[in-house]
Amino acid sequence: MAKDYPRFIGRLCGCKNVLITTHVRPDGDAIGTVAALSLALRGKGIPSAIVLLSSLPSKYRFILADAGLSHHEGNDGLPAGFNVDEFDGLLVADTGTWSQLPGMQPVFENWKRPKLVLDHHITQEEWADFKLVNTRAAAAAEVAAELFEIWGVEITRDIATALYVALVSDTGWFQFSNTRPYTLRLAAKLMEAGVDTDRLNILLNQSERKQRVYLQTRAMHSLELLDNDTVAVMKVRRDDFLETGAGVPATENLVNVPLQIATVEASLLFVESPEAGPVRVSLRSKGGVDCARFAQTLGGGGHARAAGVKVAMPLDRAVTTVVEAFRAFKIA
């Protein structure tokens, strides 16, 4: 792994204009890592552009705005008319699968320029020219931080803030089991570089739109406990979005709520798209079930305790199908 960093740096240094992107419906780790990578490239004199394949969640807009970073935004794919020929390198953060990059495979699969992936997920596909993947890392931001240290990137306050947001997003503010000693040492270094943790707590945890709370309330009313209260199932229907005025980003982290119940070992959240599209299933576990392995049986992926999958069927049928498959997987 140590030898991979200099090779990755060499690939980036060979580029004159890098296109940076991440998975659809980006979370804090995705946005924070993308922002940090763009700022690091700028510091090394390498131009880059950030392209998001879906809307930037409002709670994370400050990360780009504070750092003076602009971005291009698509709707489940590349922005209309976006010209990829301007770039001689593609850098994908926080995913290594085409399924998380809608519209990208037809454009980039046979692209003759370097395709790089920086990630921490177990689930990977072999399409990139070079990958920097550390599955022990709590967040993609940890991989980026290690890259920056070897590359000699100056950790400015903006880079530190972006990385810190990424860390707290994927570790649940350092509560999840993926938090390791390196995570906390890195967090301390980022604080020393100027991160305002109080401000970030307010922006990320105390600045929600009322529509998100309305949507979460509806989801909680749908809660069902199955298998002697060991499996929690929640649903967010299309009408819930329409009637509350909330968007899909409002479901972020909702799947974790039932894990507060002592008997619950796993939580499944089913989200029906406000528009036409597959049902998104988020999976969380306290450790007794490998969510990533189960998700892979349905074409998804992720981590052992946090994974996801898309199911192309009506919501109620998706719930029945996935829950039955999950039960069978647990027994096997």
WOLIN-V442556 format. One record per residue. N is the residue number from 1. RES is the residue in one letter. SS is DSSP state (h for helix, s for strand, l for the rest). NEAR is the number of other C-alpha atoms within 8 Angstrom. Layout:
N/RES/SS/NEAR + N/RES/SS/NEAR
//
This chain:
1/M/l/5 + 2/A/h/5 + 3/K/h/6 + 4/D/h/8 + 5/Y/h/11 + 6/P/h/10 + 7/R/h/8 + 8/F/h/12 + 9/I/h/10 + 10/G/h/8 + 11/R/h/9 + 12/L/h/8 + 13/C/h/8 + 14/G/l/6 + 15/C/l/10 + 16/K/l/10 + 17/N/s/12 + 18/V/s/14 + 19/L/s/14 + 20/I/s/14 + 21/T/s/13 + 22/T/s/16 + 23/H/l/13 + 24/V/l/12 + 25/R/l/10 + 26/P/l/13 + 27/D/l/9 + 28/G/h/11 + 29/D/h/17 + 30/A/h/14 + 31/I/h/14 + 32/G/h/16 + 33/T/h/16 + 34/V/h/13 + 35/A/h/14 + 36/A/h/14 + 37/L/h/9 + 38/S/h/12 + 39/L/h/9 + 40/A/h/12 + 41/L/h/11 + 42/R/h/10 + 43/G/h/9 + 44/K/l/7 + 45/G/l/6 + 46/I/l/12 + 47/P/s/9 + 48/S/s/11 + 49/A/s/12 + 50/I/s/13 + 51/V/s/13 + 52/L/s/17 + 53/L/l/18 + 54/S/l/12 + 55/S/l/9 + 56/L/l/10 + 57/P/l/10 + 58/S/h/5 + 59/K/h/9 + 60/Y/h/11 + 61/R/h/9 + 62/F/h/7 + 63/I/h/13 + 64/L/h/11 + 65/A/h/9 + 66/D/h/8 + 67/A/l/7 + 68/G/l/6 + 69/L/l/8 + 70/S/l/8 + 71/H/l/8 + 72/H/s/9 + 73/E/s/12 + 74/G/l/13 + 75/N/l/9 + 76/D/l/9 + 77/G/l/13 + 78/L/l/14 + 79/P/l/10 + 80/A/l/5 + 81/G/l/4 + 82/F/l/6 + 83/N/l/5 + 84/V/h/6 + 85/D/h/5 + 86/E/h/6 + 87/F/l/10 + 88/D/l/12 + 89/G/s/14 + 90/L/s/13 + 91/L/s/12 + 92/V/s/13 + 93/A/s/16 + 94/D/l/16 + 95/T/l/14 + 96/G/l/14 + 97/T/l/9 + 98/W/h/9 + 99/S/h/5 + 100/Q/h/9 + 101/L/l/13 + 102/P/l/12 + 103/G/l/9 + 104/M/l/11 + 105/Q/h/9 + 106/P/h/7 + 107/V/h/8 + 108/F/h/7 + 109/E/l/8 + 110/N/l/6 + 111/W/l/7 + 112/K/l/4 + 113/R/l/7 + 114/P/s/12 + 115/K/s/11 + 116/L/s/14 + 117/V/s/15 + 118/L/s/16 + 119/D/s/16 + 120/H/l/15 + 121/H/l/13 + 122/I/l/9 + 123/T/l/11 + 124/Q/l/8 + 125/E/l/7 + 126/E/l/4 + 127/W/l/5 + 128/A/l/9 + 129/D/l/7 + 130/F/s/9 + 131/K/s/10 + 132/L/s/12 + 133/V/s/10 + 134/N/l/10 + 135/T/l/9 + 136/R/l/6 + 137/A/l/10 + 138/A/l/14 + 139/A/l/14 + 140/A/h/16 + 141/A/h/12 + 142/E/h/13 + 143/V/h/15 + 144/A/h/12 + 145/A/h/9 + 146/E/h/8 + 147/L/h/10 + 148/F/h/11 + 149/E/h/8 + 150/I/h/9 + 151/W/h/8 + 152/G/l/6 + 153/V/l/10 + 154/E/l/7 + 155/I/l/9 + 156/T/l/8 + 157/R/h/10 + 158/D/h/11 + 159/I/h/12 + 160/A/h/15 + 161/T/h/14 + 162/A/h/14 + 163/L/h/16 + 164/Y/h/12 + 165/V/h/12 + 166/A/h/17 + 167/L/h/17 + 168/V/h/10 + 169/S/h/11 + 170/D/h/11 + 171/T/h/14 + 172/G/l/8 + 173/W/l/9 + 174/F/l/9 + 175/Q/l/7 + 176/F/l/8 + 177/S/l/6 + 178/N/l/8 + 179/T/l/11 + 180/R/l/8 + 181/P/h/6 + 182/Y/h/6 + 183/T/h/11 + 184/L/h/10 + 185/R/h/8 + 186/L/h/9 + 187/A/h/10 + 188/A/h/8 + 189/K/h/8 + 190/L/h/15 + 191/M/h/11 + 192/E/h/7 + 193/A/l/10 + 194/G/l/10 + 195/V/l/11 + 196/D/l/8 + 197/T/h/7 + 198/D/h/6 + 199/R/h/7 + 200/L/h/9 + 201/N/h/9 + 202/I/h/9 + 203/L/h/9 + 204/L/h/10 + 205/N/h/7 + 206/Q/l/7 + 207/S/l/8 + 208/E/l/9 + 209/R/l/6 + 210/K/h/6 + 211/Q/h/9 + 212/R/h/13 + 213/V/h/9 + 214/Y/h/9 + 215/L/h/15 + 216/Q/h/11 + 217/T/h/8 + 218/R/h/10 + 219/A/h/11 + 220/M/h/8 + 221/H/h/6 + 222/S/l/10 + 223/L/l/10 + 224/E/s/7 + 225/L/s/11 + 226/L/s/9 + 227/D/l/6 + 228/N/l/6 + 229/D/l/9 + 230/T/l/11 + 231/V/s/13 + 232/A/s/14 + 233/V/s/13 + 234/M/s/13 + 235/K/s/11 + 236/V/s/14 + 237/R/l/11 + 238/R/h/11 + 239/D/h/7 + 240/D/h/10 + 241/F/h/14 + 242/L/h/9 + 243/E/h/6 + 244/T/h/10 + 245/G/l/7 + 246/A/l/10 + 247/G/l/9 + 248/V/h/9 + 249/P/h/7 + 250/A/h/9 + 251/T/h/11 + 252/E/l/8 + 253/N/l/6 + 254/L/h/8 + 255/V/h/14 + 256/N/h/9 + 257/V/h/7 + 258/P/h/9 + 259/L/h/12 + 260/Q/h/7 + 261/I/l/6 + 262/A/l/5 + 263/T/l/6 + 264/V/l/14 + 265/E/l/11 + 266/A/s/13 + 267/S/s/15 + 268/L/s/13 + 269/L/s/14 + 270/F/s/14 + 271/V/s/12 + 272/E/l/13 + 273/S/l/12 + 274/P/l/11 + 275/E/l/5 + 276/A/l/5 + 277/G/l/7 + 278/P/l/10 + 279/V/s/15 + 280/R/s/13 + 281/V/s/12 + 282/S/s/12 + 283/L/s/14 + 284/R/s/13 + 285/S/s/15 + 286/K/l/9 + 287/G/l/8 + 288/G/l/6 + 289/V/l/10 + 290/D/l/11 + 291/C/h/17 + 292/A/h/17 + 293/R/h/9 + 294/F/h/11 + 295/A/h/14 + 296/Q/h/11 + 297/T/h/7 + 298/L/l/8 + 299/G/l/8 + 300/G/l/12 + 301/G/s/15 + 302/G/s/13 + 303/H/l/12 + 304/A/l/12 + 305/R/l/13 + 306/A/s/12 + 307/A/s/15 + 308/G/s/14 + 309/V/s/13 + 310/K/s/10 + 311/V/s/10 + 312/A/l/8 + 313/M/l/8 + 314/P/l/7 + 315/L/h/11 + 316/D/h/6 + 317/R/h/8 + 318/A/h/12 + 319/V/h/9 + 320/T/h/8 + 321/T/h/8 + 322/V/h/8 + 323/V/h/8 + 324/E/h/8 + 325/A/h/8 + 326/F/h/9 + 327/R/h/8 + 328/A/h/8 + 329/F/h/8 + 330/K/h/7 + 331/I/h/5 + 332/A/l/4
//
